[in-house]
């Protein structure tokens, strides 16, 4: 507020190309298959859900719905529990 120096913006030029942009090819990445090391995490999560008082079938459904390879146990539990609020 005390500054008396004016703000100066130097002129600039924007060049726009008239060529149509080339479409980029998107590679479809295959959905990773669950590895054998990830399978016990599902069973642990289902057991934890049952300990919270949920039924086996609904626990399994919620865990399967949010599971992906590499998910951490705590994140899997949080996401599975959030499925019940929907």
C-alpha positions as CSV (number, residue, x, y, z in Angstrom):
1,X,0.0,0.0,0.0
2,X,2.9,2.3,0.7
3,X,4.6,1.5,-2.7
4,X,4.4,4.3,-5.3
5,X,6.1,2.3,-8.1
6,X,3.7,1.4,-10.9
7,X,3.2,-2.1,-12.3
8,X,4.5,-2.5,-15.8
9,X,3.6,-5.4,-18.0
10,X,5.8,-5.8,-21.0
11,X,3.9,-6.6,-24.3
12,X,4.0,-10.2,-25.6
13,X,2.8,-12.1,-28.6
14,X,0.8,-15.3,-28.8
15,X,1.3,-17.4,-31.9
16,X,-1.7,-19.6,-32.9
17,X,-1.2,-22.4,-35.3
18,X,-4.0,-22.9,-37.9
19,X,-3.2,-26.6,-38.3
20,X,-5.6,-29.1,-36.8
21,X,-4.1,-30.9,-33.9
22,X,-3.3,-34.6,-34.4
23,X,-5.3,-37.0,-32.4
24,X,-3.3,-38.9,-29.9
25,X,-3.8,-42.6,-29.7
26,X,-4.7,-43.7,-26.2
27,X,-3.4,-47.1,-25.1
28,X,-5.8,-49.2,-23.2
29,X,-4.2,-50.6,-20.2
30,X,-5.4,-54.0,-19.2
31,X,-6.9,-54.3,-15.7
32,X,-4.3,-55.9,-13.5
33,X,-5.1,-59.3,-12.3
34,X,-4.9,-59.8,-8.5
35,X,-1.7,-61.5,-7.6
36,X,-1.5,-64.4,-5.1
37,X,0.1,-62.0,-2.6
38,X,-3.0,-59.7,-2.7
39,X,-5.6,-62.4,-2.1
40,X,-5.1,-62.7,1.6
41,X,-5.8,-59.0,2.1
42,X,-9.4,-59.6,0.8
43,X,-9.9,-62.4,3.4
44,X,-8.5,-60.2,6.1
45,X,-10.7,-57.3,5.1
46,X,-13.8,-59.6,5.1
47,X,-12.9,-61.0,8.5
48,X,-12.5,-57.4,9.8
49,X,-15.9,-56.4,8.4
50,X,-17.5,-59.5,10.1
51,X,-15.9,-58.4,13.4
52,X,-17.6,-55.0,12.9
53,X,-20.9,-57.0,12.8
54,X,-21.6,-57.2,9.0
55,X,-22.7,-60.4,7.4
56,X,-20.3,-62.5,5.4
57,X,-22.1,-61.9,2.1
58,X,-22.4,-58.2,2.4
59,X,-18.8,-57.9,3.6
60,X,-17.5,-59.9,0.6
61,X,-19.6,-57.8,-1.8
62,X,-18.4,-54.5,-0.4
63,X,-14.7,-55.6,-0.4
64,X,-14.9,-57.0,-3.9
65,X,-16.5,-53.8,-5.1
66,X,-13.6,-51.5,-4.0
67,X,-10.6,-53.9,-4.2
68,X,-7.8,-53.3,-6.7
69,X,-4.3,-54.7,-6.9
70,X,-1.9,-52.9,-4.6
71,X,-4.5,-51.3,-2.3
72,X,-3.4,-51.1,1.3
73,X,-5.4,-52.9,4.0
74,X,-6.6,-49.8,5.8
75,X,-7.7,-48.1,2.6
76,X,-9.6,-51.3,1.6
77,X,-11.5,-51.3,4.9
78,X,-12.3,-47.6,4.7
79,X,-13.6,-47.9,1.1
80,X,-15.6,-51.0,1.9
81,X,-17.2,-49.4,4.9
82,X,-18.1,-46.4,2.8
83,X,-20.0,-48.6,0.4
84,X,-22.6,-49.2,3.2
85,X,-23.4,-45.5,3.3
86,X,-24.5,-45.4,-0.3
